[in-house]
């Protein structure tokens, strides 16, 4: 089954949101996990571009920014758990 453009873009935004929402679940046993929320500002530009319908060439930069977001979120989450 094909999702189509609009649903694929919504899926991207949803997956990004779930990554941050999951910090709340982890924080119930490891409060330091909330340090990962510091990466939230990095999520706004790529999600906004995707939801605004950025054409394919601009999605290449979105891919790069998503990678940086994942790296920052993972590093902050790890640091928060280790420090707390």
Biopython code that builds the backbone (N, CA, C, O; Angstrom):
import numpy as np
from Bio.PDB.StructureBuilder import StructureBuilder

atoms = [
    (1, "UNK", "N", (0.833, -1.173, 0.000)),
    (1, "UNK", "CA", (0.000, 0.000, 0.000)),
    (1, "UNK", "C", (0.882, 1.242, 0.000)),
    (1, "UNK", "O", (1.876, 1.304, 0.724)),
    (2, "UNK", "N", (0.527, 2.201, -0.791)),
    (2, "UNK", "CA", (1.274, 3.441, -0.868)),
    (2, "UNK", "C", (0.629, 4.486, 0.031)),
    (2, "UNK", "O", (-0.596, 4.594, 0.101)),
    (3, "UNK", "N", (1.459, 5.242, 0.707)),
    (3, "UNK", "CA", (0.948, 6.271, 1.597)),
    (3, "UNK", "C", (0.597, 7.554, 0.856)),
    (3, "UNK", "O", (-0.384, 8.220, 1.188)),
    (4, "UNK", "N", (1.384, 7.894, -0.127)),
    (4, "UNK", "CA", (1.178, 9.153, -0.827)),
    (4, "UNK", "C", (1.957, 10.269, -0.141)),
    (4, "UNK", "O", (2.489, 10.100, 0.956)),
    (5, "UNK", "N", (2.008, 11.396, -0.809)),
    (5, "UNK", "CA", (2.834, 12.504, -0.350)),
    (5, "UNK", "C", (2.381, 13.062, 0.998)),
    (5, "UNK", "O", (3.189, 13.164, 1.921)),
    (6, "UNK", "N", (1.139, 13.414, 1.123)),
    (6, "UNK", "CA", (0.647, 14.067, 2.347)),
    (6, "UNK", "C", (0.788, 13.153, 3.567)),
    (6, "UNK", "O", (1.217, 13.601, 4.630)),
    (7, "UNK", "N", (0.435, 11.899, 3.419)),
    (7, "UNK", "CA", (0.520, 10.984, 4.566)),
    (7, "UNK", "C", (1.966, 10.650, 4.922)),
    (7, "UNK", "O", (2.282, 10.436, 6.092)),
    (8, "UNK", "N", (2.839, 10.603, 3.929)),
    (8, "UNK", "CA", (4.247, 10.349, 4.206)),
    (8, "UNK", "C", (4.845, 11.515, 4.982)),
    (8, "UNK", "O", (5.637, 11.317, 5.904)),
    (9, "UNK", "N", (4.466, 12.716, 4.610)),
    (9, "UNK", "CA", (4.950, 13.901, 5.321)),
    (9, "UNK", "C", (4.415, 13.917, 6.752)),
    (9, "UNK", "O", (5.145, 14.275, 7.676)),
    (10, "UNK", "N", (3.176, 13.541, 6.945)),
    (10, "UNK", "CA", (2.605, 13.464, 8.289)),
    (10, "UNK", "C", (3.298, 12.371, 9.104)),
    (10, "UNK", "O", (3.502, 12.530, 10.307)),
    (11, "UNK", "N", (3.654, 11.279, 8.464)),
    (11, "UNK", "CA", (4.362, 10.193, 9.139)),
    (11, "UNK", "C", (5.722, 10.666, 9.630)),
    (11, "UNK", "O", (6.130, 10.340, 10.745)),
    (12, "UNK", "N", (6.421, 11.427, 8.808)),
    (12, "UNK", "CA", (7.723, 11.975, 9.210)),
    (12, "UNK", "C", (7.561, 12.824, 10.471)),
    (12, "UNK", "O", (8.301, 12.657, 11.440)),
    (13, "UNK", "N", (6.598, 13.726, 10.451)),
    (13, "UNK", "CA", (6.360, 14.592, 11.607)),
    (13, "UNK", "C", (5.959, 13.763, 12.826)),
    (13, "UNK", "O", (6.406, 14.035, 13.940)),
    (14, "UNK", "N", (5.131, 12.769, 12.614)),
    (14, "UNK", "CA", (4.696, 11.909, 13.712)),
    (14, "UNK", "C", (5.839, 11.131, 14.326)),
    (14, "UNK", "O", (5.935, 11.026, 15.548)),
    (15, "UNK", "N", (6.700, 10.588, 13.495)),
    (15, "UNK", "CA", (7.847, 9.829, 14.012)),
    (15, "UNK", "C", (8.784, 10.731, 14.804)),
    (15, "UNK", "O", (9.333, 10.321, 15.827)),
    (16, "UNK", "N", (8.964, 11.949, 14.335)),
    (16, "UNK", "CA", (9.801, 12.896, 15.064)),
    (16, "UNK", "C", (9.160, 13.229, 16.412)),
    (16, "UNK", "O", (9.848, 13.305, 17.430)),
    (17, "UNK", "N", (7.860, 13.424, 16.411)),
    (17, "UNK", "CA", (7.155, 13.709, 17.655)),
    (17, "UNK", "C", (7.208, 12.551, 18.637)),
    (17, "UNK", "O", (7.356, 12.759, 19.841)),
    (18, "UNK", "N", (7.089, 11.342, 18.130)),
    (18, "UNK", "CA", (7.140, 10.154, 19.002)),
    (18, "UNK", "C", (8.509, 10.020, 19.652)),
    (18, "UNK", "O", (8.612, 9.584, 20.798)),
    (19, "UNK", "N", (9.552, 10.390, 18.935)),
    (19, "UNK", "CA", (10.896, 10.320, 19.516)),
    (19, "UNK", "C", (10.990, 11.199, 20.764)),
    (19, "UNK", "O", (11.579, 10.803, 21.769)),
    (20, "UNK", "N", (10.405, 12.388, 20.688)),
    (20, "UNK", "CA", (10.444, 13.280, 21.844)),
    (20, "UNK", "C", (9.439, 12.865, 22.911)),
    (20, "UNK", "O", (9.716, 13.006, 24.102)),
    (21, "UNK", "N", (8.300, 12.366, 22.515)),
    (21, "UNK", "CA", (7.310, 11.907, 23.488)),
    (21, "UNK", "C", (7.838, 10.710, 24.280)),
    (21, "UNK", "O", (7.517, 10.553, 25.458)),
    (22, "UNK", "N", (8.633, 9.883, 23.645)),
    (22, "UNK", "CA", (9.174, 8.712, 24.331)),
    (22, "UNK", "C", (10.129, 9.103, 25.454)),
    (22, "UNK", "O", (10.366, 8.319, 26.373)),
    (23, "UNK", "N", (10.677, 10.315, 25.379)),
    (23, "UNK", "CA", (11.531, 10.766, 26.482)),
    (23, "UNK", "C", (10.746, 10.819, 27.781)),
    (23, "UNK", "O", (11.295, 10.556, 28.851)),
    (24, "UNK", "N", (9.483, 11.152, 27.695)),
    (24, "UNK", "CA", (8.637, 11.177, 28.884)),
    (24, "UNK", "C", (8.496, 9.803, 29.505)),
    (24, "UNK", "O", (8.491, 9.664, 30.728)),
    (25, "UNK", "N", (8.382, 8.792, 28.669)),
    (25, "UNK", "CA", (8.281, 7.422, 29.188)),
    (25, "UNK", "C", (9.578, 6.986, 29.850)),
    (25, "UNK", "O", (9.567, 6.375, 30.918)),
    (26, "UNK", "N", (10.690, 7.305, 29.211)),
    (26, "UNK", "CA", (11.985, 6.932, 29.780)),
    (26, "UNK", "C", (12.220, 7.691, 31.080)),
    (26, "UNK", "O", (12.805, 7.154, 32.021)),
    (27, "UNK", "N", (11.763, 8.939, 31.130)),
    (27, "UNK", "CA", (11.994, 9.781, 32.306)),
    (27, "UNK", "C", (11.257, 9.293, 33.550)),
    (27, "UNK", "O", (11.590, 9.711, 34.659)),
    (28, "UNK", "N", (10.268, 8.423, 33.390)),
    (28, "UNK", "CA", (9.584, 7.903, 34.576)),
    (28, "UNK", "C", (10.527, 7.074, 35.437)),
    (28, "UNK", "O", (10.364, 7.016, 36.656)),
    (29, "UNK", "N", (11.510, 6.432, 34.815)),
    (29, "UNK", "CA", (12.486, 5.667, 35.588)),
    (29, "UNK", "C", (13.867, 6.315, 35.585)),
    (29, "UNK", "O", (14.680, 6.047, 36.470)),
    (30, "UNK", "N", (14.135, 7.155, 34.606)),
    (30, "UNK", "CA", (15.425, 7.843, 34.483)),
    (30, "UNK", "C", (15.178, 9.324, 34.213)),
    (30, "UNK", "O", (15.161, 9.732, 33.051)),
    (31, "UNK", "N", (14.986, 10.141, 35.248)),
    (31, "UNK", "CA", (14.640, 11.554, 35.041)),
    (31, "UNK", "C", (15.644, 12.330, 34.207)),
    (31, "UNK", "O", (15.285, 13.324, 33.576)),
    (32, "UNK", "N", (16.880, 11.899, 34.192)),
    (32, "UNK", "CA", (17.898, 12.572, 33.394)),
    (32, "UNK", "C", (17.619, 12.524, 31.902)),
    (32, "UNK", "O", (18.207, 13.285, 31.133)),
    (33, "UNK", "N", (16.734, 11.644, 31.493)),
    (33, "UNK", "CA", (16.401, 11.519, 30.071)),
    (33, "UNK", "C", (15.786, 12.792, 29.519)),
    (33, "UNK", "O", (15.825, 13.028, 28.311)),
    (34, "UNK", "N", (15.223, 13.607, 30.382)),
    (34, "UNK", "CA", (14.589, 14.844, 29.923)),
    (34, "UNK", "C", (15.593, 15.837, 29.347)),
    (34, "UNK", "O", (15.201, 16.808, 28.699)),
    (35, "UNK", "N", (16.878, 15.603, 29.578)),
    (35, "UNK", "CA", (17.914, 16.442, 28.959)),
    (35, "UNK", "C", (17.798, 16.364, 27.436)),
    (35, "UNK", "O", (18.165, 17.305, 26.733)),
    (36, "UNK", "N", (17.292, 15.252, 26.934)),
    (36, "UNK", "CA", (17.110, 15.086, 25.497)),
    (36, "UNK", "C", (16.183, 16.117, 24.877)),
    (36, "UNK", "O", (16.245, 16.363, 23.672)),
    (37, "UNK", "N", (15.327, 16.721, 25.685)),
    (37, "UNK", "CA", (14.418, 17.748, 25.173)),
    (37, "UNK", "C", (15.170, 18.974, 24.660)),
    (37, "UNK", "O", (14.611, 19.780, 23.917)),
    (38, "UNK", "N", (16.426, 19.114, 25.052)),
    (38, "UNK", "CA", (17.231, 20.234, 24.563)),
    (38, "UNK", "C", (17.437, 20.156, 23.045)),
    (38, "UNK", "O", (17.788, 21.156, 22.419)),
    (39, "UNK", "N", (17.225, 18.995, 22.460)),
    (39, "UNK", "CA", (17.362, 18.839, 21.008)),
    (39, "UNK", "C", (16.101, 19.264, 20.256)),
    (39, "UNK", "O", (16.099, 19.308, 19.026)),
    (40, "UNK", "N", (15.055, 19.570, 20.969)),
    (40, "UNK", "CA", (13.781, 19.924, 20.326)),
    (40, "UNK", "C", (13.892, 21.086, 19.332)),
    (40, "UNK", "O", (13.284, 21.011, 18.265)),
    (41, "UNK", "N", (14.630, 22.143, 19.628)),
    (41, "UNK", "CA", (14.737, 23.224, 18.635)),
    (41, "UNK", "C", (15.331, 22.776, 17.296)),
    (41, "UNK", "O", (15.060, 23.386, 16.261)),
    (42, "UNK", "N", (16.134, 21.720, 17.314)),
    (42, "UNK", "CA", (16.693, 21.200, 16.065)),
    (42, "UNK", "C", (15.639, 20.500, 15.214)),
    (42, "UNK", "O", (15.829, 20.334, 14.009)),
    (43, "UNK", "N", (14.532, 20.089, 15.825)),
    (43, "UNK", "CA", (13.490, 19.360, 15.107)),
    (43, "UNK", "C", (12.550, 20.288, 14.349)),
    (43, "UNK", "O", (11.934, 19.884, 13.362)),
    (44, "UNK", "N", (12.441, 21.509, 14.800)),
    (44, "UNK", "CA", (11.431, 22.405, 14.233)),
    (44, "UNK", "C", (11.668, 22.726, 12.753)),
    (44, "UNK", "O", (10.736, 22.571, 11.964)),
    (45, "UNK", "N", (12.851, 23.160, 12.334)),
    (45, "UNK", "CA", (13.018, 23.508, 10.912)),
    (45, "UNK", "C", (12.772, 22.354, 9.929)),
    (45, "UNK", "O", (12.063, 22.550, 8.942)),
    (46, "UNK", "N", (13.335, 21.152, 10.166)),
    (46, "UNK", "CA", (13.068, 20.104, 9.185)),
    (46, "UNK", "C", (11.603, 19.659, 9.146)),
    (46, "UNK", "O", (11.060, 19.389, 8.075)),
    (47, "UNK", "N", (10.973, 19.585, 10.314)),
    (47, "UNK", "CA", (9.559, 19.186, 10.339)),
    (47, "UNK", "C", (8.709, 20.246, 9.637)),
    (47, "UNK", "O", (7.786, 19.916, 8.892)),
    (48, "UNK", "N", (9.025, 21.505, 9.876)),
    (48, "UNK", "CA", (8.284, 22.583, 9.220)),
    (48, "UNK", "C", (8.447, 22.505, 7.702)),
    (48, "UNK", "O", (7.474, 22.644, 6.962)),
    (49, "UNK", "N", (9.681, 22.282, 7.242)),
    (49, "UNK", "CA", (9.917, 22.168, 5.796)),
    (49, "UNK", "C", (9.121, 21.019, 5.191)),
    (49, "UNK", "O", (8.508, 21.170, 4.135)),
    (50, "UNK", "N", (9.131, 19.884, 5.853)),
    (50, "UNK", "CA", (8.410, 18.714, 5.330)),
    (50, "UNK", "C", (6.911, 18.978, 5.296)),
    (50, "UNK", "O", (6.253, 18.692, 4.296)),
    (51, "UNK", "N", (6.373, 19.517, 6.374)),
    (51, "UNK", "CA", (4.926, 19.752, 6.428)),
    (51, "UNK", "C", (4.473, 20.863, 5.485)),
    (51, "UNK", "O", (3.320, 20.882, 5.054)),
    (52, "UNK", "N", (5.372, 21.785, 5.165)),
    (52, "UNK", "CA", (5.029, 22.848, 4.221)),
    (52, "UNK", "C", (5.149, 22.397, 2.776)),
    (52, "UNK", "O", (4.893, 23.180, 1.861)),
    (53, "UNK", "N", (5.534, 21.148, 2.557)),
    (53, "UNK", "CA", (5.577, 20.597, 1.208)),
    (53, "UNK", "C", (6.846, 20.881, 0.442)),
    (53, "UNK", "O", (6.804, 21.087, -0.771)),
    (54, "UNK", "N", (7.974, 20.897, 1.127)),
    (54, "UNK", "CA", (9.251, 21.150, 0.465)),
    (54, "UNK", "C", (9.441, 20.197, -0.708)),
    (54, "UNK", "O", (9.170, 19.002, -0.584)),
    (55, "UNK", "N", (9.903, 20.714, -1.849)),
    (55, "UNK", "CA", (10.145, 19.843, -3.011)),
    (55, "UNK", "C", (11.372, 18.958, -2.782)),
    (55, "UNK", "O", (12.147, 19.180, -1.852)),
    (56, "UNK", "N", (11.530, 17.976, -3.626)),
    (56, "UNK", "CA", (12.574, 16.963, -3.475)),
    (56, "UNK", "C", (13.973, 17.534, -3.234)),
    (56, "UNK", "O", (14.656, 17.046, -2.334)),
    (57, "UNK", "N", (14.437, 18.530, -3.978)),
    (57, "UNK", "CA", (15.799, 19.023, -3.714)),
    (57, "UNK", "C", (15.987, 19.571, -2.293)),
    (57, "UNK", "O", (17.059, 19.411, -1.710)),
    (58, "UNK", "N", (14.977, 20.203, -1.743)),
    (58, "UNK", "CA", (15.086, 20.712, -0.367)),
    (58, "UNK", "C", (15.023, 19.589, 0.648)),
    (58, "UNK", "O", (15.498, 19.745, 1.773)),
    (59, "UNK", "N", (14.446, 18.459, 0.270)),
    (59, "UNK", "CA", (14.370, 17.334, 1.202)),
    (59, "UNK", "C", (15.740, 16.722, 1.467)),
    (59, "UNK", "O", (15.927, 16.023, 2.463)),
    (60, "UNK", "N", (16.693, 16.978, 0.585)),
    (60, "UNK", "CA", (18.056, 16.492, 0.820)),
    (60, "UNK", "C", (18.631, 17.171, 2.055)),
    (60, "UNK", "O", (19.262, 16.518, 2.887)),
    (61, "UNK", "N", (18.418, 18.473, 2.178)),
    (61, "UNK", "CA", (18.911, 19.171, 3.369)),
    (61, "UNK", "C", (18.127, 18.735, 4.611)),
    (61, "UNK", "O", (18.679, 18.686, 5.711)),
    (62, "UNK", "N", (16.853, 18.422, 4.435)),
    (62, "UNK", "CA", (16.052, 17.918, 5.555)),
    (62, "UNK", "C", (16.649, 16.607, 6.060)),
    (62, "UNK", "O", (16.694, 16.366, 7.266)),
    (63, "UNK", "N", (17.095, 15.779, 5.160)),
    (63, "UNK", "CA", (17.710, 14.514, 5.545)),
    (63, "UNK", "C", (18.956, 14.750, 6.387)),
    (63, "UNK", "O", (19.162, 14.079, 7.399)),
    (64, "UNK", "N", (19.781, 15.694, 5.975)),
    (64, "UNK", "CA", (20.979, 16.015, 6.745)),
    (64, "UNK", "C", (20.645, 16.561, 8.122)),
    (64, "UNK", "O", (21.267, 16.182, 9.114)),
    (65, "UNK", "N", (19.662, 17.453, 8.182)),
    (65, "UNK", "CA", (19.268, 18.025, 9.471)),
    (65, "UNK", "C", (18.627, 16.975, 10.372)),
    (65, "UNK", "O", (18.757, 17.041, 11.594)),
    (66, "UNK", "N", (17.943, 16.019, 9.780)),
    (66, "UNK", "CA", (17.350, 14.931, 10.573)),
    (66, "UNK", "C", (18.443, 14.070, 11.187)),
    (66, "UNK", "O", (18.327, 13.642, 12.335)),
    (67, "UNK", "N", (19.498, 13.815, 10.433)),
    (67, "UNK", "CA", (20.631, 13.064, 10.977)),
    (67, "UNK", "C", (21.279, 13.779, 12.146)),
    (67, "UNK", "O", (21.618, 13.154, 13.151)),
    (68, "UNK", "N", (21.454, 15.098, 12.017)),
    (68, "UNK", "CA", (22.026, 15.885, 13.115)),
    (68, "UNK", "C", (21.101, 15.874, 14.328)),
    (68, "UNK", "O", (21.560, 15.817, 15.469)),
    (69, "UNK", "N", (19.808, 15.929, 14.075)),
    (69, "UNK", "CA", (18.826, 15.863, 15.159)),
    (69, "UNK", "C", (18.928, 14.530, 15.890)),
    (69, "UNK", "O", (18.937, 14.492, 17.121)),
    (70, "UNK", "N", (19.003, 13.446, 15.141)),
    (70, "UNK", "CA", (19.105, 12.124, 15.766)),
    (70, "UNK", "C", (20.375, 12.004, 16.597)),
    (70, "UNK", "O", (20.359, 11.444, 17.693)),
    (71, "UNK", "N", (21.471, 12.532, 16.067)),
    (71, "UNK", "CA", (22.734, 12.485, 16.791)),
    (71, "UNK", "C", (22.653, 13.299, 18.077)),
    (71, "UNK", "O", (23.086, 12.841, 19.135)),
    (72, "UNK", "N", (22.102, 14.501, 17.987)),
    (72, "UNK", "CA", (21.985, 15.354, 19.172)),
    (72, "UNK", "C", (21.055, 14.732, 20.215)),
    (72, "UNK", "O", (21.374, 14.712, 21.403)),
    (73, "UNK", "N", (19.920, 14.231, 19.771)),
    (73, "UNK", "CA", (18.978, 13.617, 20.709)),
    (73, "UNK", "C", (19.606, 12.406, 21.392)),
    (73, "UNK", "O", (19.495, 12.249, 22.608)),
    (74, "UNK", "N", (20.255, 11.566, 20.625)),
    (74, "UNK", "CA", (20.903, 10.382, 21.207)),
    (74, "UNK", "C", (22.005, 10.730, 22.187)),
    (74, "UNK", "O", (22.120, 10.112, 23.245)),
    (75, "UNK", "N", (22.827, 11.730, 21.833)),
    (75, "UNK", "CA", (23.924, 12.142, 22.710)),
    (75, "UNK", "C", (23.393, 12.768, 23.993)),
    (75, "UNK", "O", (23.884, 12.471, 25.082)),
    (76, "UNK", "N", (22.388, 13.636, 23.867)),
    (76, "UNK", "CA", (21.822, 14.269, 25.056)),
    (76, "UNK", "C", (21.108, 13.261, 25.949)),
    (76, "UNK", "O", (21.218, 13.327, 27.174)),
    (77, "UNK", "N", (20.388, 12.342, 25.349)),
    (77, "UNK", "CA", (19.692, 11.308, 26.122)),
    (77, "UNK", "C", (20.713, 10.453, 26.885)),
    (77, "UNK", "O", (20.535, 10.173, 28.070)),
    (78, "UNK", "N", (21.762, 10.051, 26.206)),
    (78, "UNK", "CA", (22.795, 9.244, 26.842)),
    (78, "UNK", "C", (23.468, 10.005, 27.981)),
    (78, "UNK", "O", (23.658, 9.471, 29.074)),
    (79, "UNK", "N", (23.826, 11.261, 27.709)),
    (79, "UNK", "CA", (24.476, 12.071, 28.735)),
    (79, "UNK", "C", (23.549, 12.266, 29.932)),
    (79, "UNK", "O", (23.987, 12.164, 31.078)),
    (80, "UNK", "N", (22.279, 12.543, 29.675)),
    (80, "UNK", "CA", (21.346, 12.753, 30.771)),
    (80, "UNK", "C", (21.170, 11.518, 31.638)),
    (80, "UNK", "O", (21.088, 11.612, 32.862)),
    (81, "UNK", "N", (21.115, 10.378, 31.000)),
    (81, "UNK", "CA", (20.956, 9.137, 31.769)),
    (81, "UNK", "C", (22.221, 8.823, 32.570)),
    (81, "UNK", "O", (22.139, 8.376, 33.714)),
    (82, "UNK", "N", (23.385, 9.058, 31.970)),
    (82, "UNK", "CA", (24.644, 8.762, 32.675)),
    (82, "UNK", "C", (24.887, 9.725, 33.830)),
    (82, "UNK", "O", (25.392, 9.318, 34.876)),
    (83, "UNK", "N", (24.540, 10.981, 33.656)),
    (83, "UNK", "CA", (24.800, 11.978, 34.695)),
    (83, "UNK", "C", (23.827, 11.842, 35.859)),
    (83, "UNK", "O", (24.216, 11.974, 37.020)),
    (84, "UNK", "N", (22.558, 11.577, 35.543)),
    (84, "UNK", "CA", (21.535, 11.546, 36.604)),
    (84, "UNK", "C", (21.603, 10.284, 37.429)),
    (84, "UNK", "O", (20.812, 10.110, 38.356)),
]
sb = StructureBuilder()
sb.init_structure("model")
sb.init_model(0)
sb.init_chain("A")
sb.init_seg("    ")
for serial, (resi, resn, name, xyz) in enumerate(atoms, 1):
    if name == "N":
        sb.init_residue(resn, " ", resi, " ")
    sb.init_atom(name, np.array(xyz, "f"), 0.0, 1.0, " ", f" {name:<3s}", serial, name[0])
structure = sb.get_structure()
